[in-house]
Amino acid sequence: MKRFASSRVSSAAAFARCFSAPVTGTSGTEESWYLDMWRRLVFPSQDSTLSRGEFDSSNSSTTPMEPRHFLRAAGNHLPDGAVNGLWELYHSIHEDDKASQFFVSVSRCGPDLDRVRSHQSKLMEVTAAYEQACKADVGDKQRQSAEKSFMKAVAAMDESATPICERWFRQSTALPNGIRWMMDLRRRLLHTITNTEKAFAAAKQAPEAKDALLETVLYDLKSLDERLLSSFKEFFAKQYLLLEELTWKTTSPYVLERVIASEAVHPFPPGGLDSMKLRIRGGLEVPLDNTHQRHLFALYHPAVADEPLVSIQVSLCSGIENSVDRILNRPTPLQGKEEASHNVQKKQPHPAPLKDTAIFYSINNAQPSLKGIELGSMLIKRVVSSITTQPYKYVDPLTNAPHPITQFSTLSPMPGFMRWLAAETSKLERGLPHRIFGSTDAETTSRHFSELKAAIGGGDMTHEQIMFVVLNMFSDSNEFTHRTPNHLWYWNDELTSALKAPMMRSAAAYLVEEKRRGNMLDPVGNFHVGNGAIVHRINWLANCSEKGSSESACIMVNYRYDLRMLGENSTKYALEHTVAVGDDIKNMLGATA
């Protein structure tokens, strides 16, 4: 980071020379390395006998153009040599500081203002003529001619206002690896933006620092990213994307490894492809898990057919499942009669009941370069359509009978719950109004604090002390191992039973009542409810892992996708910010739901 920050400041003169003054500099210096590359684009004949890095600007009898001037001179369509040359230049860059200079250089290749003004004048002229033709009593041919001229002027104006970099992106899609290169470029661009933001924040902390340059660079980087994101939203539109089910037999190891690497919701255990094999149960040599049949789907773009864009993991279950530990065959504290019956069924030779529910339990963006492009909603809808229209693909492996899938639901984390709870606890500590248990009366709040105190053996602890102990317990799963030897806190039945009521009330209040600009505060909940799903149920001890404990106190949520109500629910949420809630949660929250 220090190296990056120092290089940004030391390059001030280079930026000034590149974009304000005539191009000067000595070949081979840090300030002029990429200008030499631009000269190769402008004067390719001079570079025909020179290797990279050997160009001597003194040989040029003509003053080389600056990058932005060269591209603007190319008109509406960039020469193929310029499009390919820019990519050659990009692929030659390995240092972060040079990548930043390249991105800023491309970002500043905006529209040619002289050409914009010329088309603007033409547009005003033909607009006046078109208005006159519409008002006057003229023949159809004259009016149609005026309308045609007007539409051509509008299109020309729009084209002239298109930044040069967007033309480069547009023409790059026609290259064999164009979209793949653009995805790599945005990945590096986002990395550069992150580093520049950190350097800018550090510079602002130093009173003597002059951070105006960094602020300008950051603006240019973000401007380029906005344009690239806009192009990506066109390239990765739903009509171009293909759905494919990934299986152990038919999917390449490379693709499966990409899915493993991108899995953030329920990371794969060590073991590489073997862990994937166990999760999707795709090989005949793997014993069939007839309790939960797991499937894996992904969206692809034909131009990058070996790169999954976004993936989703689906489990076929009997009813709406309340534990991801059971789905993934992990140990779970949800024992007792239900779990004992569950285990007995697996050992019996008779087949388990046919599944009637598809549970979406993990959605992951496999490409960091597609940040900001919403593909998850499209993927869910495609998978629902595949399961409902092609039931013959989803059959019981023992009886070969199709599963009558009639319900669709998620089993989702609450990644912001513990952060919110910590923030509300901080308010409590400072004597400010808090919403730890939502909008409720003092009596209910006092009762829940008493339940927490009894659970942890709080004695004479104050409310804030109780909350700090509870937060520490969830963030460090080993905090209460002394209560149950050799086990984590969620294996202590007495402790979890005492914690359940107050924590479930807090989680329900967080999901339903906490809003930001009218939308749900929880990002996962906001996504699914925005799609029209119902906050069906919250589940205690649903994800008993270190990650599940520290993020959401091992609580997970079922967002049910009622296909008949998706449109209505989505519209109400968008227009009225109304959250569709299941009966269990309504009863838990009472009149506030």
C-alpha positions in Angstrom: 0.0 0.0 0.0 2.8 2.4 0.8 4.4 1.7 -2.5 1.1 2.3 -4.3 0.5 5.6 -2.4 4.0 6.9 -3.1 3.8 6.0 -6.8 0.5 7.8 -7.2 1.9 11.1 -5.7 5.2 10.8 -7.7 3.3 10.5 -10.9 1.6 13.9 -10.7 3.9 15.4 -13.3 3.2 12.5 -15.6 -0.6 13.0 -15.4 -0.2 16.7 -16.0 2.0 16.1 -19.1 -0.2 13.4 -20.5 -3.5 15.3 -20.3 -2.7 19.0 -20.2 0.6 19.7 -22.0 2.1 18.5 -25.2 3.6 15.0 -24.9 7.2 15.1 -23.8 9.5 12.8 -21.9 12.2 10.4 -22.3 11.5 6.9 -23.6 11.7 4.2 -21.0 10.9 6.5 -18.0 7.9 5.7 -15.8 6.2 8.9 -17.0 6.4 8.0 -20.7 6.3 4.2 -21.0 2.6 4.1 -22.1 2.9 7.1 -24.4 5.6 5.2 -26.3 3.0 2.5 -26.7 0.5 5.0 -28.0 3.1 6.2 -30.5 3.3 2.6 -31.8 -0.5 2.8 -32.4 -0.2 6.2 -34.2 3.0 5.4 -36.2 3.0 1.6 -36.6 5.6 1.8 -39.4 8.2 3.3 -37.1 7.8 0.3 -34.8 8.1 -2.4 -37.4 11.8 -3.0 -36.8 11.9 -2.2 -33.1 11.2 -4.5 -30.2 9.0 -3.5 -27.3 10.8 -0.8 -25.2 13.2 0.2 -27.9 11.2 3.0 -29.5 13.0 6.3 -29.8 10.7 9.3 -29.9 13.4 11.4 -31.4 13.1 9.5 -34.6 9.6 10.9 -35.1 9.4 14.0 -37.4 5.8 14.5 -36.4 4.6 15.4 -32.9 2.8 12.3 -31.6 -0.8 12.8 -30.7 -2.0 12.3 -27.1 -4.1 9.2 -26.5 -7.4 11.0 -26.3 -6.7 13.1 -29.4 -5.7 10.0 -31.4 -8.9 8.1 -30.5 -11.1 11.1 -31.2 -9.6 11.5 -34.6 -10.7 8.0 -35.4 -14.4 9.0 -35.7 -17.4 6.9 -34.8 -15.6 3.6 -35.5 -12.2 2.9 -34.1 -9.7 1.2 -36.5 -9.2 -2.5 -35.8 -5.6 -1.8 -35.2 -6.4 0.6 -32.4 -8.9 -1.8 -30.8 -6.4 -4.6 -30.8 -3.5 -2.3 -29.9 -5.3 -1.1 -26.8 -5.6 -4.7 -25.7 -2.0 -5.4 -26.5 -1.1 -2.5 -24.3 -3.4 -3.6 -21.5 -2.0 -7.1 -21.5 1.6 -5.8 -21.3 0.8 -4.1 -17.9 1.7 -6.0 -14.8 2.4 -3.2 -12.2 -0.5 -1.6 -10.3 0.6 2.0 -10.8 0.9 1.5 -14.6 -2.5 -0.1 -14.6 -3.9 2.9 -12.9 -2.4 5.2 -15.5 -3.9 3.1 -18.3 -7.3 3.2 -16.7 -7.2 6.9 -16.2 -6.0 7.4 -19.8 -8.9 5.4 -21.2 -11.4 7.0 -18.9 -10.4 10.5 -20.2 -11.1 9.4 -23.8 -14.5 11.0 -23.7 -16.6 12.3 -26.6 -15.2 14.9 -29.1 -16.8 18.1 -27.9 -16.3 19.8 -31.3 -18.2 17.0 -33.0 -20.9 17.1 -30.3 -21.4 20.9 -30.9 -21.6 20.4 -34.6 -24.3 17.7 -34.3 -26.0 19.8 -31.7 -26.4 22.7 -34.2 -27.6 20.3 -36.8 -30.1 18.8 -34.4 -31.5 22.2 -33.5 -31.8 23.1 -37.1 -33.7 20.0 -38.2 -35.9 20.1 -35.0 -37.1 23.5 -35.9 -37.9 22.3 -39.5 -39.7 19.2 -38.1 -41.8 21.3 -35.7 -42.7 23.6 -38.6 -43.7 20.7 -40.8 -45.9 19.2 -38.1 -47.7 22.5 -37.5 -48.0 23.6 -41.1 -50.5 22.2 -43.6 -47.9 20.4 -45.7 -48.0 17.2 -47.7 -47.2 13.8 -46.2 -44.0 13.5 -48.2 -42.6 16.7 -46.8 -43.6 15.9 -43.3 -42.1 12.4 -43.6 -38.9 13.8 -45.0 -38.6 16.3 -42.1 -39.3 13.4 -39.6 -36.6 11.3 -41.2 -34.1 14.1 -41.0 -35.0 14.7 -37.4 -34.5 11.0 -36.4 -31.2 10.8 -38.3 -30.0 14.0 -36.4 -31.0 12.5 -33.1 -29.1 9.3 -33.8 -26.0 11.2 -34.9 -26.1 13.4 -31.8 -26.4 10.3 -29.6 -23.5 8.6 -31.4 -21.3 11.7 -31.2 -21.9 11.9 -27.4 -20.7 8.3 -26.9 -17.4 8.3 -25.1 -14.5 6.8 -27.0 -13.9 4.2 -24.3 -17.5 2.9 -24.8 -16.8 2.4 -28.5 -13.7 0.5 -27.6 -15.8 -1.8 -25.3 -18.5 -2.2 -27.9 -16.1 -3.1 -30.7 -14.2 -5.4 -28.4 -17.2 -7.7 -28.1 -16.6 -8.8 -31.7 -13.1 -10.1 -30.8 -12.7 -13.8 -30.1 -11.8 -13.2 -26.5 -13.2 -9.7 -26.2 -15.7 -10.2 -23.4 -13.3 -12.4 -21.5 -10.7 -9.6 -21.7 -13.2 -7.0 -20.6 -14.2 -9.2 -17.6 -10.5 -9.3 -16.6 -10.1 -5.6 -17.1 -13.0 -4.8 -14.8 -11.6 -7.2 -12.2 -8.3 -5.3 -12.2 -10.1 -2.0 -12.4 -12.2 -2.8 -9.2 -8.9 -3.8 -7.5 -7.3 -0.5 -8.5 -10.3 1.5 -7.3 -10.1 -0.3 -3.9 -6.4 0.5 -3.6 -6.9 4.1 -4.6 -9.7 4.6 -2.1 -7.4 3.3 0.6 -4.6 5.5 -0.5 -7.0 8.5 -0.7 -8.3 7.8 2.8 -4.8 7.5 4.2 -3.8 10.8 2.5 -6.7 12.6 4.0 -5.5 11.7 7.5 -2.2 13.5 6.9 -2.6 17.3 7.3 0.3 18.1 5.1 -0.8 15.7 2.3 -2.1 17.1 -1.0 -4.7 14.6 -2.1 -6.2 16.5 -5.0 -4.5 14.3 -7.5 -5.7 11.1 -5.8 -9.2 12.5 -5.8 -9.1 13.2 -9.5 -7.6 9.8 -10.3 -10.4 8.1 -8.2 -13.0 10.1 -10.0 -11.6 8.9 -13.4 -11.4 5.3 -12.3 -15.0 5.2 -11.0 -16.2 7.0 -14.2 -14.6 4.3 -16.3 -16.1 1.6 -14.1 -19.6 3.1 -14.5 -19.2 3.0 -18.3 -17.9 -0.5 -18.3 -20.7 -1.6 -16.0 -23.3 -0.1 -18.3 -21.8 -2.0 -21.2 -21.8 -5.2 -19.1 -25.5 -4.8 -18.4 -26.1 -5.0 -22.2 -23.7 -7.9 -22.8 -25.1 -10.0 -19.9 -28.8 -9.3 -20.5 -31.1 -12.2 -19.8 -31.7 -13.1 -23.4 -28.1 -14.0 -23.9 -27.6 -16.2 -20.8 -28.0 -20.0 -20.7 -28.9 -22.2 -17.8 -27.1 -25.4 -17.2 -27.2 -28.0 -14.5 -23.7 -29.0 -13.3 -23.1 -32.6 -12.5 -20.1 -34.7 -11.6 -20.3 -36.7 -14.8 -20.9 -34.0 -17.4 -19.2 -30.8 -16.1 -15.5 -30.1 -16.5 -13.3 -30.1 -13.4 -12.3 -26.5 -14.2 -15.9 -25.3 -14.0 -16.5 -27.2 -10.7 -13.3 -25.7 -9.3 -14.5 -22.2 -10.2 -17.7 -22.9 -8.3 -15.8 -24.2 -5.3 -13.6 -21.1 -5.2 -16.6 -18.7 -5.4 -18.7 -20.4 -2.8 -19.1 -17.9 0.1 -22.4 -18.9 1.8 -21.4 -22.4 2.8 -17.7 -22.9 1.9 -16.7 -26.3 0.7 -14.6 -28.3 3.2 -11.0 -29.1 2.3 -10.7 -31.7 -0.3 -11.0 -29.9 -3.6 -13.1 -31.8 -6.2 -13.8 -34.6 -3.7 -15.8 -32.2 -1.6 -17.8 -31.1 -4.6 -18.4 -34.7 -5.5 -19.8 -35.4 -2.0 -22.1 -32.3 -2.1 -23.8 -32.8 -5.5 -23.7 -36.6 -5.3 -23.2 -37.0 -9.0 -21.2 -40.3 -9.2 -22.8 -43.7 -9.1 -19.9 -44.9 -6.9 -21.0 -42.3 -4.2 -23.8 -43.7 -1.9 -27.1 -42.0 -2.7 -28.4 -39.6 -0.1 -32.2 -40.0 -0.6 -33.1 -37.7 2.2 -31.8 -34.5 0.4 -31.1 -34.6 -3.3 -28.8 -31.8 -4.1 -28.5 -30.1 -7.5 -26.2 -27.4 -8.8 -27.1 -24.9 -11.5 -25.2 -22.0 -13.2 -25.8 -19.3 -15.8 -23.4 -18.9 -18.7 -22.8 -16.4 -21.5 -22.0 -18.1 -24.9 -18.9 -15.8 -25.4 -17.3 -17.2 -22.2 -18.9 -20.7 -22.2 -16.3 -22.2 -19.8 -16.9 -19.5 -17.1 -19.9 -19.9 -14.8 -21.3 -16.4 -14.0 -23.5 -17.2 -11.0 -24.3 -20.5 -9.4 -27.1 -21.8 -7.2 -27.3 -24.9 -5.0 -30.7 -26.6 -4.7 -31.9 -29.4 -2.4 -35.1 -31.4 -3.0 -36.8 -32.0 0.3 -40.0 -33.2 1.8 -41.4 -29.9 3.1 -39.6 -26.7 3.8 -36.3 -27.6 5.5 -35.2 -25.7 8.6 -31.6 -26.8 8.8 -28.8 -26.4 6.3 -26.7 -28.8 8.5 -29.2 -31.5 7.6 -29.1 -30.6 3.9 -25.3 -30.9 3.9 -25.2 -34.0 6.1 -23.4 -32.1 8.9 -23.9 -32.8 12.6 -26.8 -30.8 14.0 -28.0 -30.2 17.6 -31.6 -30.6 16.3 -31.9 -34.1 17.7 -34.8 -35.7 19.5 -37.7 -37.6 18.0 -37.7 -35.7 14.7 -34.0 -36.3 14.1 -34.2 -39.9 15.3 -37.0 -40.6 12.9 -35.0 -38.9 10.2 -32.0 -41.2 10.7 -34.2 -44.3 10.9 -35.8 -43.5 7.6 -32.4 -43.3 5.9 -31.4 -46.8 7.2 -34.7 -48.4 6.2 -34.7 -50.2 2.8 -38.0 -48.6 1.8 -37.7 -45.3 -0.2 -38.3 -42.0 1.6 -41.3 -40.0 0.6 -41.1 -38.2 -2.7 -39.9 -34.6 -2.4 -42.3 -31.8 -2.8 -40.1 -28.7 -2.1 -37.0 -27.2 -3.8 -34.8 -25.4 -1.3 -32.4 -22.8 -2.6 -29.6 -22.8 0.0 -26.7 -21.0 -1.7 -26.4 -18.4 -4.4 -22.9 -17.1 -5.4 -21.5 -14.7 -8.0 -18.7 -16.7 -9.6 -17.2 -13.6 -11.3 -16.0 -10.6 -9.3 -16.0 -8.6 -12.6 -19.8 -8.8 -12.7 -20.3 -6.9 -9.4 -23.3 -4.7 -9.6 -25.1 -6.8 -12.2 -28.1 -8.6 -10.7 -28.1 -12.2 -12.0 -29.4 -14.0 -8.9 -33.0 -13.2 -9.5 -32.8 -14.4 -13.1 -31.1 -17.6 -12.0 -33.8 -18.4 -9.5 -36.6 -17.9 -12.0 -34.8 -20.0 -14.6 -34.3 -22.9 -12.1 -38.0 -22.7 -11.0 -39.0 -22.9 -14.7 -36.6 -25.8 -15.3 -38.0 -27.8 -12.4 -41.6 -27.1 -13.1 -41.5 -27.7 -16.8 -39.1 -30.6 -16.9 -40.1 -32.8 -13.9 -38.7 -35.9 -15.6 -35.2 -34.6 -14.8 -35.8 -34.6 -11.1 -36.7 -38.2 -10.1 -36.3 -40.4 -7.1 -33.0 -42.3 -7.7 -34.4 -45.5 -6.2 -37.9 -45.6 -7.8 -37.3 -43.4 -10.8 -40.6 -41.7 -10.0 -40.7 -37.9 -10.7 -40.8 -35.7 -7.6 -44.0 -33.6 -7.5 -42.2 -30.3 -6.7 -44.9 -27.8 -5.7 -43.1 -25.5 -3.3 -40.0 -23.3 -3.7 -38.2 -21.7 -0.8 -34.8 -20.6 0.3 -32.8 -21.4 3.4 -30.9 -18.1 3.7 -28.4 -16.5 6.1 -28.8 -13.2 7.8 -25.3 -11.7 7.2 -26.1 -8.4 8.8 -27.9 -9.6 12.0 -25.0 -9.6 14.4 -23.6 -6.3 13.2 -27.0 -4.7 13.7 -27.3 -6.3 17.2 -23.9 -5.0 18.1 -24.9 -1.5 17.0 -28.1 -1.6 19.0 -26.1 -2.8 22.0 -23.8 0.2 21.6 -26.9 2.4 21.8 -28.0 0.6 25.0 -24.6 1.2 26.5 -24.7 4.9 25.8 -28.2 5.2 27.3 -29.9 5.8 23.9 -33.2 4.2 22.7 -32.5 0.8 21.2 -34.5 -1.8 19.2 -32.8 -5.0 20.3 -36.2 -6.7 20.5 -37.9 -4.4 18.0 -40.9 -2.2 18.6 -42.2 -3.6 21.8 -43.3 -2.5 25.2 -41.1 -2.2 28.3 -42.5 -5.3 29.9 -41.7 -7.6 26.9 -38.2 -6.1 26.6 -37.6 -6.7 30.3 -38.8 -10.3 30.0 -36.4 -11.0 27.1 -33.5 -9.5 29.0 -34.4 -11.7 32.0 -34.4 -14.8 29.7 -30.9 -13.9 28.4 -29.7 -13.3 31.9 -31.0 -16.7 33.1 -29.4 -18.4 30.0 -25.9 -17.1 30.7 -26.1 -17.1 34.5 -25.8 -13.3 34.5 -26.6 -12.8 38.2 -26.5 -9.0 38.9 -25.4 -8.1 35.3 -26.9 -5.0 33.7 -28.7 -5.2 30.4 -25.6 -4.0 28.5 -23.4 -6.4 30.3 -25.7 -9.2 29.4 -25.7 -8.2 25.7 -21.9 -8.0 25.6 -21.6 -11.6 27.0 -24.1 -12.8 24.4 -22.4 -11.1 21.6 -19.0 -12.5 22.6 -20.5 -16.0 22.9 -21.8 -15.9 19.3 -18.6 -14.3 17.9 -16.4 -16.9 19.7 -18.2 -20.3 19.6 -15.8 -21.6 22.2 -16.9 -19.0 24.8 -19.2 -21.4 26.7 -17.5 -24.8 26.1 -17.1 -25.2 29.8 -20.9 -25.6 30.1 -20.8 -28.7 28.0 -17.4 -30.4 27.9 -15.9 -30.9 24.4 -18.8 -29.1 22.7 -19.5 -25.7 21.4 -22.3 -23.5 22.8 -24.9 -24.7 20.4 -24.6 -28.2 21.6 -25.8 -27.2 25.1 -29.5 -28.0 25.1 -30.3 -26.1 28.2 -28.4 -23.0 27.0 -29.9 -23.0 23.5 -33.4 -23.6 24.8 -33.1 -20.5 27.1 -31.6 -18.4 24.4 -34.2 -19.3 21.7 -37.2 -17.0 22.6 -35.3 -13.7 23.0 -32.9 -14.3 20.0 -35.7 -15.4 17.7 -37.7 -12.3 18.7 -34.7 -10.1 18.0 -34.1 -11.8 14.6 -37.7 -11.3 13.6 -37.6 -7.6 14.5 -34.4 -7.2 12.5 -35.8 -8.8 9.4 -39.3 -7.2 9.4 -39.0 -3.9 11.1 -35.5 -2.6 10.4 -35.4 -0.5 7.2 -33.1 1.6 5.1 -34.8 4.1 2.8 -37.9 2.0 3.1 -36.3 -1.3 2.2 -35.3 -4.2 4.4 -31.9 -3.6 6.2 -30.8 -7.2 5.7 -29.4 -7.4 2.1 -30.4 -11.0 1.5 -33.9 -10.3 2.7 -34.2 -7.2 0.6 -33.1 -9.3 -2.5 -35.7 -12.1 -2.0 -38.6 -9.9 -0.8 -37.8 -7.6 -3.8 -38.3 -10.7 -6.0 -41.8 -11.2 -4.4 -40.9 -13.9 -1.8 -42.5 -14.2 1.6 -40.5 -14.1 4.8 -42.0 -17.4 5.7 -40.1 -18.6 8.8 -37.0 -18.1 10.9 -35.2 -21.2 12.1 -33.2 -21.6 15.3 -29.9 -23.6 15.2 -30.2 -23.8 11.4 -26.5 -23.2 10.6 -24.3 -24.5 13.5 -21.0 -23.4 12.2 -18.4 -20.8 13.2 -19.6 -18.6 10.3 -23.2 -19.1 11.1 -22.7 -18.3 14.8 -20.7 -15.1 14.2 -23.0 -13.7 11.5 -26.5 -14.6 12.6 -26.4 -16.6 15.9 -27.0 -19.8 13.9 -30.4 -18.5 12.7 -31.5 -18.9 9.1 -34.6 -17.7 7.2 -37.0 -19.4 4.8 -38.1 -17.0 2.0 -40.9 -18.8 0.3 -41.5 -18.2 -3.4 -45.3 -18.6 -4.0 -45.5 -18.5 -7.7 -49.0 -17.1 -7.7 -48.1 -14.1 -5.5 -44.7 -13.1 -6.7 -45.8 -10.2 -8.9 -48.2 -8.8 -6.4 -45.7 -9.1 -3.5 -42.9 -7.5 -5.5 -45.1 -4.6 -6.6 -46.3 -3.9 -3.1 -42.7 -4.0 -1.8 -41.5 -1.7 -4.5 -44.3 0.9 -4.2 -45.4 0.6 -0.6 -42.3 -1.0 1.1 -44.7 -3.7 2.4 -42.9 -6.9 3.5 -44.9 -10.1 3.0 -44.6 -12.1 6.3 -45.6 -15.7 7.3 -48.0 -16.4 10.1 -45.3 -17.7 12.5 -43.4 -14.4 12.3 -46.6 -12.4 12.7 -47.4 -14.3 15.8 -43.9 -13.8 17.2 -44.0 -10.0 16.6 -47.7 -9.6 17.6 -49.3 -6.3 16.6 -46.1 -4.8 15.2 -45.9 -7.3 12.3 
